[in-house]
Amino acid sequence: MVLATYCLALFIAAIDTTIVNVDQPSLQRALHASVTDLQWATDVASPVRPSFFGVDR
């Protein structure tokens, strides 16, 4: 059960990161952001999202 939970959390984090990467061109246009800004936002958010799945009850 623990392995299944870990795999599900990893899958969700990977899907979320993929969605952000696919949506980057529209985010860049909407926010008038540079490539560096987009890269920074993706790099900072990627390790944070999966950590929410490890929070104890």
N, CA, C and O atoms as a printed pandas DataFrame, in Angstrom:
     atom_number atom_name residue_name chain_id  residue_number  x_coord  y_coord  z_coord
0              1         N          MET        A               1    0.821   -1.191    0.000
1              2        CA          MET        A               1    0.000    0.000    0.000
2              3         C          MET        A               1    0.875    1.269    0.000
3              4         O          MET        A               1    0.557    2.256   -0.663
4              5         N          VAL        A               2    1.962    1.218    0.745
5              6        CA          VAL        A               2    2.851    2.373    0.790
6              7         C          VAL        A               2    3.475    2.611   -0.580
7              8         O          VAL        A               2    3.589    3.752   -1.027
8              9         N          LEU        A               3    3.874    1.541   -1.238
9             10        CA          LEU        A               3    4.477    1.675   -2.564
10            11         C          LEU        A               3    3.470    2.241   -3.562
11            12         O          LEU        A               3    3.824    3.084   -4.386
12            13         N          ALA        A               4    2.236    1.792   -3.496
13            14        CA          ALA        A               4    1.197    2.301   -4.396
14            15         C          ALA        A               4    0.953    3.788   -4.161
15            16         O          ALA        A               4    0.773    4.548   -5.113
16            17         N          THR        A               5    0.948    4.197   -2.914
17            18        CA          THR        A               5    0.750    5.610   -2.584
18            19         C          THR        A               5    1.912    6.445   -3.105
19            20         O          THR        A               5    1.710    7.519   -3.671
20            21         N          TYR        A               6    3.122    5.946   -2.912
21            22        CA          TYR        A               6    4.305    6.656   -3.409
22            23         C          TYR        A               6    4.268    6.769   -4.933
23            24         O          TYR        A               6    4.551    7.833   -5.484
24            25         N          CYS        A               7    3.925    5.688   -5.606
25            26        CA          CYS        A               7    3.869    5.701   -7.072
26            27         C          CYS        A               7    2.797    6.672   -7.573
27            28         O          CYS        A               7    3.015    7.386   -8.552
28            29         N          LEU        A               8    1.653    6.701   -6.910
29            30        CA          LEU        A               8    0.595    7.620   -7.292
30            31         C          LEU        A               8    1.034    9.072   -7.107
31            32         O          LEU        A               8    0.783    9.916   -7.968
32            33         N          ALA        A               9    1.684    9.357   -5.994
33            34        CA          ALA        A               9    2.161   10.717   -5.741
34            35         C          ALA        A               9    3.199   11.132   -6.782
35            36         O          ALA        A               9    3.177   12.264   -7.266
36            37         N          LEU        A              10    4.092   10.236   -7.119
37            38        CA          LEU        A              10    5.102   10.526   -8.131
38            39         C          LEU        A              10    4.466   10.754   -9.499
39            40         O          LEU        A              10    4.882   11.646  -10.238
40            41         N          PHE        A              11    3.469    9.959   -9.832
41            42        CA          PHE        A              11    2.758   10.103  -11.096
42            43         C          PHE        A              11    2.049   11.460  -11.170
43            44         O          PHE        A              11    2.121   12.147  -12.189
44            45         N          ILE        A              12    1.369   11.838  -10.096
45            46        CA          ILE        A              12    0.657   13.115  -10.075
46            47         C          ILE        A              12    1.637   14.278  -10.206
47            48         O          ILE        A              12    1.365   15.240  -10.924
48            49         N          ALA        A              13    2.759   14.196   -9.526
49            50        CA          ALA        A              13    3.767   15.252   -9.621
50            51         C          ALA        A              13    4.325   15.341  -11.042
51            52         O          ALA        A              13    4.549   16.439  -11.551
52            53         N          ALA        A              14    4.548   14.207  -11.676
53            54        CA          ALA        A              14    5.066   14.206  -13.044
54            55         C          ALA        A              14    4.049   14.797  -14.018
55            56         O          ALA        A              14    4.414   15.568  -14.907
56            57         N          ILE        A              15    2.788   14.442  -13.855
57            58        CA          ILE        A              15    1.737   14.994  -14.719
58            59         C          ILE        A              15    1.633   16.508  -14.517
59            60         O          ILE        A              15    1.498   17.256  -15.485
60            61         N          ASP        A              16    1.696   16.955  -13.272
61            62        CA          ASP        A              16    1.602   18.382  -12.982
62            63         C          ASP        A              16    2.759   19.150  -13.621
63            64         O          ASP        A              16    2.554   20.219  -14.196
64            65         N          THR        A              17    3.954   18.614  -13.522
65            66        CA          THR        A              17    5.112   19.261  -14.136
66            67         C          THR        A              17    4.984   19.283  -15.650
67            68         O          THR        A              17    5.356   20.268  -16.288
68            69         N          THR        A              18    4.463   18.210  -16.232
69            70        CA          THR        A              18    4.257   18.156  -17.682
70            71         C          THR        A              18    3.259   19.212  -18.127
71            72         O          THR        A              18    3.465   19.877  -19.142
72            73         N          ILE        A              19    2.182   19.367  -17.375
73            74        CA          ILE        A              19    1.169   20.371  -17.720
74            75         C          ILE        A              19    1.766   21.769  -17.688
75            76         O          ILE        A              19    1.515   22.575  -18.584
76            77         N          VAL        A              20    2.551   22.057  -16.665
77            78        CA          VAL        A              20    3.187   23.378  -16.577
78            79         C          VAL        A              20    4.132   23.587  -17.759
79            80         O          VAL        A              20    4.155   24.670  -18.343
80            81         N          ASN        A              21    4.906   22.574  -18.114
81            82        CA          ASN        A              21    5.845   22.714  -19.233
82            83         C          ASN        A              21    5.129   22.908  -20.561
83            84         O          ASN        A              21    5.591   23.680  -21.402
84            85         N          VAL        A              22    4.017   22.226  -20.760
85            86        CA          VAL        A              22    3.262   22.371  -22.009
86            87         C          VAL        A              22    2.610   23.750  -22.080
87            88         O          VAL        A              22    2.475   24.322  -23.162
88            89         N          ASP        A              23    2.210   24.277  -20.938
89            90        CA          ASP        A              23    1.501   25.555  -20.891
90            91         C          ASP        A              23    2.435   26.764  -20.833
91            92         O          ASP        A              23    1.954   27.896  -20.785
92            93         N          GLN        A              24    3.723   26.565  -20.837
93            94        CA          GLN        A              24    4.660   27.678  -20.701
94            95         C          GLN        A              24    4.515   28.763  -21.769
95            96         O          GLN        A              24    4.599   29.941  -21.422
96            97         N          PRO        A              25    4.301   28.438  -23.044
97            98        CA          PRO        A              25    4.155   29.526  -24.021
98            99         C          PRO        A              25    2.986   30.467  -23.710
99           100         O          PRO        A              25    3.116   31.683  -23.843
100          101         N          SER        A              26    1.854   29.908  -23.298
101          102        CA          SER        A              26    0.719   30.781  -22.981
102          103         C          SER        A              26    0.962   31.548  -21.682
103          104         O          SER        A              26    0.532   32.694  -21.557
104          105         N          LEU        A              27    1.652   30.928  -20.705
105          106        CA          LEU        A              27    2.006   31.648  -19.491
106          107         C          LEU        A              27    2.951   32.804  -19.808
107          108         O          LEU        A              27    2.832   33.887  -19.236
108          109         N          GLN        A              28    3.878   32.571  -20.711
109          110        CA          GLN        A              28    4.838   33.608  -21.077
110          111         C          GLN        A              28    4.119   34.799  -21.709
111          112         O          GLN        A              28    4.425   35.950  -21.399
112          113         N          ARG        A              29    3.170   34.517  -22.589
113          114        CA          ARG        A              29    2.426   35.604  -23.224
114          115         C          ARG        A              29    1.541   36.341  -22.210
115          116         O          ARG        A              29    1.490   37.571  -22.208
116          117         N          ALA        A              30    0.854   35.595  -21.361
117          118        CA          ALA        A              30   -0.081   36.212  -20.419
118          119         C          ALA        A              30    0.629   37.035  -19.344
119          120         O          ALA        A              30    0.133   38.084  -18.932
120          121         N          LEU        A              31    1.781   36.561  -18.897
121          122        CA          LEU        A              31    2.487   37.232  -17.808
122          123         C          LEU        A              31    3.632   38.122  -18.293
123          124         O          LEU        A              31    4.293   38.781  -17.491
124          125         N          HIS        A              32    3.863   38.138  -19.615
125          126        CA          HIS        A              32    4.976   38.893  -20.197
126          127         C          HIS        A              32    6.290   38.522  -19.501
127          128         O          HIS        A              32    7.088   39.386  -19.138
128          129         N          ALA        A              33    6.485   37.232  -19.329
129          130        CA          ALA        A              33    7.652   36.722  -18.613
130          131         C          ALA        A              33    8.758   36.346  -19.600
131          132         O          ALA        A              33    8.503   36.006  -20.755
132          133         N          SER        A              34    9.977   36.417  -19.110
133          134        CA          SER        A              34   11.112   35.975  -19.921
134          135         C          SER        A              34   11.290   34.461  -19.752
135          136         O          SER        A              34   10.654   33.839  -18.901
136          137         N          VAL        A              35   12.150   33.895  -20.563
137          138        CA          VAL        A              35   12.431   32.469  -20.478
138          139         C          VAL        A              35   13.037   32.139  -19.111
139          140         O          VAL        A              35   12.744   31.095  -18.528
140          141         N          THR        A              36   13.877   33.031  -18.613
141          142        CA          THR        A              36   14.490   32.829  -17.303
142          143         C          THR        A              36   13.433   32.801  -16.199
143          144         O          THR        A              36   13.520   31.989  -15.278
144          145         N          ASP        A              37   12.439   33.682  -16.287
145          146        CA          ASP        A              37   11.356   33.689  -15.295
146          147         C          ASP        A              37   10.585   32.379  -15.310
147          148         O          ASP        A              37   10.269   31.830  -14.255
148          149         N          LEU        A              38   10.283   31.880  -16.492
149          150        CA          LEU        A              38    9.545   30.618  -16.600
150          151         C          LEU        A              38   10.364   29.455  -16.057
151          152         O          LEU        A              38    9.836   28.586  -15.364
152          153         N          GLN        A              39   11.645   29.443  -16.373
153          154        CA          GLN        A              39   12.511   28.366  -15.897
154          155         C          GLN        A              39   12.615   28.406  -14.376
155          156         O          GLN        A              39   12.586   27.366  -13.718
156          157         N          TRP        A              40   12.735   29.598  -13.826
157          158        CA          TRP        A              40   12.817   29.747  -12.370
158          159         C          TRP        A              40   11.544   29.234  -11.709
159          160         O          TRP        A              40   11.613   28.501  -10.723
160          161         N          ALA        A              41   10.389   29.608  -12.238
161          162        CA          ALA        A              41    9.121   29.187  -11.652
162          163         C          ALA        A              41    8.964   27.667  -11.700
163          164         O          ALA        A              41    8.493   27.064  -10.736
164          165         N          THR        A              42    9.347   27.054  -12.794
165          166        CA          THR        A              42    9.246   25.599  -12.922
166          167         C          THR        A              42   10.232   24.903  -11.993
167          168         O          THR        A              42    9.882   23.916  -11.347
168          169         N          ASP        A              43   11.453   25.405  -11.920
169          170        CA          ASP        A              43   12.475   24.775  -11.071
170          171         C          ASP        A              43   12.136   24.881   -9.586
171          172         O          ASP        A              43   12.409   23.958   -8.818
172          173         N          VAL        A              44   11.547   25.993   -9.182
173          174        CA          VAL        A              44   11.206   26.173   -7.773
174          175         C          VAL        A              44    9.991   25.344   -7.395
175          176         O          VAL        A              44    9.958   24.756   -6.314
176          177         N          ALA        A              45    9.006   25.287   -8.256
177          178        CA          ALA        A              45    7.752   24.603   -7.921
178          179         C          ALA        A              45    7.867   23.084   -8.008
179          180         O          ALA        A              45    7.170   22.377   -7.279
180          181         N          SER        A              46    8.719   22.572   -8.873
181          182        CA          SER        A              46    8.783   21.121   -9.077
182          183         C          SER        A              46    9.112   20.323   -7.818
183          184         O          SER        A              46    8.434   19.326   -7.567
184          185         N          PRO        A              47   10.106   20.694   -7.012
185          186        CA          PRO        A              47   10.367   19.891   -5.807
186          187         C          PRO        A              47    9.378   20.152   -4.677
187          188         O          PRO        A              47    9.275   19.343   -3.754
188          189         N          VAL        A              48    8.658   21.251   -4.730
189          190        CA          VAL        A              48    7.739   21.596   -3.642
190          191         C          VAL        A              48    6.450   20.788   -3.732
191          192         O          VAL        A              48    5.964   20.297   -2.714
192          193         N          ARG        A              49    5.891   20.642   -4.921
193          194        CA          ARG        A              49    4.603   19.945   -5.079
194          195         C          ARG        A              49    4.631   18.516   -4.549
195          196         O          ARG        A              49    3.722   18.150   -3.804
196          197         N          PRO        A              50    5.614   17.689   -4.887
197          198        CA          PRO        A              50    5.591   16.310   -4.363
198          199         C          PRO        A              50    5.741   16.241   -2.848
199          200         O          PRO        A              50    5.317   15.264   -2.230
200          201         N          SER        A              51    6.330   17.248   -2.252
201          202        CA          SER        A              51    6.506   17.207   -0.804
202          203         C          SER        A              51    5.172   17.273   -0.071
203          204         O          SER        A              51    5.079   16.828    1.073
204          205         N          PHE        A              52    4.143   17.818   -0.703
205          206        CA          PHE        A              52    2.825   17.871   -0.069
206          207         C          PHE        A              52    2.236   16.475    0.113
207          208         O          PHE        A              52    1.423   16.258    1.012
208          209         N          PHE        A              53    2.633   15.537   -0.723
209          210        CA          PHE        A              53    2.100   14.183   -0.617
210          211         C          PHE        A              53    2.707   13.417    0.543
211          212         O          PHE        A              53    2.149   12.407    0.971
212          213         N          GLY        A              54    3.828   13.874    1.056
213          214        CA          GLY        A              54    4.499   13.184    2.139
214          215         C          GLY        A              54    4.119   13.684    3.528
215          216         O          GLY        A              54    4.682   13.235    4.526
216          217         N          VAL        A              55    3.174   14.606    3.594
217          218        CA          VAL        A              55    2.779   15.182    4.872
218          219         C          VAL        A              55    2.013   14.137    5.682
219          220         O          VAL        A              55    1.091   13.499    5.173
220          221         N          ASP        A              56    2.403   13.968    6.945
221          222        CA          ASP        A              56    1.717   13.020    7.821
222          223         C          ASP        A              56    0.352   13.539    8.217
223          224         O          ASP        A              56    0.107   14.745    8.240
224          225         N          ARG        A              57   -0.528   12.609    8.528
225          226        CA          ARG        A              57   -1.877   13.002    8.950
226          227         C          ARG        A              57   -1.882   13.530   10.328
227          228         O          ARG        A              57   -2.935   13.907   10.841
